Amino acid sequence: MIASLRLFAFVFLALGSALAVPTQARAADEPVYELRTYSTLPGKLDALLARFRDHTCKLFEKHGMVNVGYWVPLDAKDGAGDKLVYLLQHKSREAAAASWKTFGADPVWVAARTASEAAGKIVAKVESVFLTVADYSPAHGKTAAKGAANRVFELRTYTTPAGKLASLDARFRNYTIERFMKHDMTNVIYLHPMDADKGAGQTLVYLMAYPTREAATASWAAFRADPIWVKAKSDSEKGGPLTTKVESMFLTPTDFSQMK
C-alpha cells in the first residue's frame, strides 16, 4: 500500500511540473506531414485506389513526397466504402508546395488521371491538413514494421479549450503514451495542425495501431479502468477539462500502404 502511494505521488509530481512546460517549437530541419482525406463519388473508391496503387504513389515519390501510409475507414459513420485517408511526409511546407506543383504538371500524372476518369469524375472532395510532429512522438518509421501485418489503426483528434493544448501535450508526453504501451496499444505518430483554420494551437491528432479491432476495444477498456490513469486524469483536470471534443476513426491499411 505504501509503495503504491509513493508511485502515485511520483507520477503526479512529475505530471504537475510537466504541465508548465510549453510544447517545443518545430526545428527548422524537421519534416512536415500532410494528412489528406479523399471522399469519392458513389461506387468510385476502387477506381481511386487503383489509380493510387498503379500511378499516384510512385509519382509522389518521384516528386519528393514520402508515402507514410494509406487507409480506408472501417465504419459507415466515417465514410467506409467511399473514403481514402493517407499521410505524406515533406521536407518542409515550401517543399510540399513545390512537390505538388511539379506532380500536378507531370505528363504521366495528367495521362493517368485522364484515363482513370474516362467513365466520369472519381473524387468528390479533398481535405488537406498540414501538421508538425509533437516533440514526444515516436518516429513513424520505427513503428511501420512492428506488429502483425494488416493491423487495425485508429486516427484520433482531440480539440482543447483555448490555452490547454500544452497541458494536454504534457499529459501525453509524461504519462499517457506510457500507459498506452502498458495496455498493448502502439503509438504510431502524434501531430499538431499548422494552420489556424485547421485547429492550430488547439488540436492534437494522433495515430494508434492494434493487432485487431477486438484488441483495440479490450485495450481501451483496460486503459480507462487503470487506476493510475484515472487518478492522473483527475489531477490534470482540476483546472477544467483538457478536451472539448474527441473524434475517433478506425482504419484498415490498403494493400499498397507502406505502413500495415
SEMIZA-243900 format. One line per 8 residues: number of its first residue (from 0); their letters; for each residue x, y, z of C-alpha. Coordinates in steps of 0.2 Angstrom, whole numbers. Each point is the difference from the previous one (the first is absolute). Example, Ala and Ser with C-alpha at 12.3 -4.5 7.8 and 13.67 -1.06 7.14 Angstrom:
// SEMIZA-243900
0	as	62 -22 39 | 6 17 -3
***
This chain:
// SEMIZA-243900
0	miaslrlf	0 0 0 | 14 12 5 | 9 -4 -16 | -15 3 -11 | -3 17 9 | 18 5 -4 | -2 -5 -18 | -16 11 -1
8	afvflalg	10 14 8 | 14 -1 -12 | -11 -1 -16 | -10 15 5 | 15 11 6 | 8 -4 -17 | -16 4 -9 | -3 16 9
16	salavptq	17 7 -4 | -2 -5 -18 | -16 10 -3 | 10 16 2 | 11 -5 -15 | -6 7 -17 | 0 -11 -15 | 17 1 -9
24	araadepv	1 10 -16 | 3 -9 -16 | 19 -1 -5 | 4 8 -17 | 6 -17 -7 | -15 -10 7 | -12 -7 -14 | -18 5 -1
32	yelrtyst	-14 -12 -3 | -16 1 -10 | -16 -10 4 | -11 -1 -15 | -18 -7 -1 | -8 -3 -17 | -19 -3 0 | -5 -9 -16
40	lpgkldal	-16 0 -11 | -11 -15 3 | 8 -16 -6 | 16 8 -4 | 12 -5 14 | 7 -15 -9 | 5 11 -15 | 8 13 12
48	larfrdht	10 -14 9 | 5 -7 -17 | 7 17 -6 | 10 2 16 | 6 -18 0 | 5 0 -19 | 6 19 -2 | -2 12 14
56	cklfekhg	11 -7 14 | 15 -2 -12 | -2 18 -7 | -1 7 18 | 17 -8 3 | 7 6 -16 | -5 18 5 | 8 -1 17
64	mvnvgywv	-15 -5 11 | 1 -14 12 | -14 -13 1 | -3 -3 18 | -16 -10 0 | -17 -2 -9 | -16 -6 8 | -19 -2 -2
72	pldakdga	-13 2 14 | -7 -15 8 | -17 8 5 | -14 7 -10 | -1 15 11 | 18 5 -6 | -4 -3 -18 | 5 -18 -2
80	gdklvyll	-1 -5 -19 | 2 18 -6 | 15 7 9 | 19 -1 -1 | 11 7 14 | 19 2 -2 | 15 8 7 | 15 8 -9
88	qhksreaa	16 6 6 | 9 16 -7 | 17 8 3 | -9 16 4 | -16 10 -4 | 9 8 -14 | 6 -17 -7 | -18 -6 1
96	aaswktfg	-6 14 -11 | 14 -3 -13 | -3 -18 0 | -19 2 -3 | 3 12 -14 | 12 -11 -9 | -11 -16 3 | -15 9 -7
104	adpvwvaa	9 5 -16 | 8 -17 -2 | -6 -7 -17 | -1 -18 7 | -11 6 14 | -11 10 -13 | -2 -15 -11 | -4 -12 15
112	rtaseaag	-13 12 7 | -8 2 -17 | -1 -19 -3 | -7 -3 17 | -14 12 -2 | -5 -5 -18 | -16 -7 8 | -3 15 11
120	kivakves	8 10 14 | 6 -10 15 | 3 12 14 | -14 10 8 | 10 9 14 | 18 2 5 | 5 5 18 | 18 5 4
128	vfltvady	8 4 17 | 18 4 2 | 8 -6 17 | 16 1 10 | 6 -14 11 | -3 1 19 | 17 0 9 | -6 -16 9
136	spahgkta	-5 -10 -15 | 9 -15 -6 | 8 0 -17 | -13 -8 -12 | 13 -10 -8 | 4 -9 16 | -18 -7 1 | -3 -4 -18
144	akgaanrv	6 -18 1 | -5 -4 17 | -14 -11 5 | -10 -12 -11 | -4 4 -18 | -16 9 -4 | -2 7 17 | -15 11 4
152	felrtytt	3 19 2 | -9 13 9 | 1 19 -4 | -4 10 15 | -3 19 0 | -1 10 16 | -6 18 1 | 5 10 16
160	pagklasl	-7 15 8 | 11 16 -4 | 16 -1 9 | -1 -18 5 | 10 -9 -14 | 17 1 9 | -9 -8 15 | -7 -14 -11
168	darfrnyt	17 -2 -8 | 8 -2 17 | -12 -13 5 | 4 -10 -15 | 19 3 1 | 2 -5 18 | -14 -12 3 | -12 -5 -13
176	ierfmkhd	12 -8 -13 | 7 -11 13 | -17 -6 6 | -5 -3 -18 | 15 -11 -2 | -3 -9 16 | -17 -5 -7 | 7 -7 -16
184	mtnviylh	-5 16 -11 | 13 5 -13 | 4 19 -1 | 3 3 -18 | 1 19 -2 | -6 16 9 | -2 16 -9 | -7 18 1
192	pmdadkga	-8 10 -14 | 10 15 -7 | -14 11 -6 | -13 10 11 | -15 -6 -11 | 5 -18 3 | 1 1 19 | 18 6 3
200	gqtlvylm	3 4 18 | -15 -10 6 | 2 -17 -8 | 9 -17 2 | -1 -13 -14 | 7 -17 3 | 1 -17 -7 | -1 -17 9
208	ayptreaa	2 -18 -5 | -7 -16 7 | 1 -18 -6 | -19 -1 -2 | -16 10 3 | -4 -11 14 | 17 3 8 | -3 19 -2
216	taswaafr	-16 -1 10 | 8 -11 14 | 15 12 1 | -11 16 1 | -10 -9 14 | 15 -4 10 | 8 17 -3 | -16 9 6
224	adpiwvka	-1 -11 16 | 18 2 4 | 0 8 17 | 16 9 -3 | -8 8 -16 | -16 4 9 | 10 9 14 | 11 9 -13
232	ksdsekgg	-14 6 -10 | -9 7 15 | 15 9 6 | 4 7 -17 | -17 7 -2 | -3 9 17 | 1 16 -10 | -13 -6 -12
240	plttkves	-1 -13 -14 | 14 -1 -12 | -11 -5 -15 | -16 7 -7 | -2 -13 -14 | 8 -17 -4 | -2 -8 -17 | 5 -18 -4
248	mfltptdf	1 -9 -17 | 5 -18 -2 | 9 -4 -16 | 7 -15 -9 | 16 2 -11 | -2 -2 -19 | 9 -13 -9 | 13 13 -6
256	sqmk	3 9 16 | 18 1 6 | -6 -2 18 | -11 -15 5
***
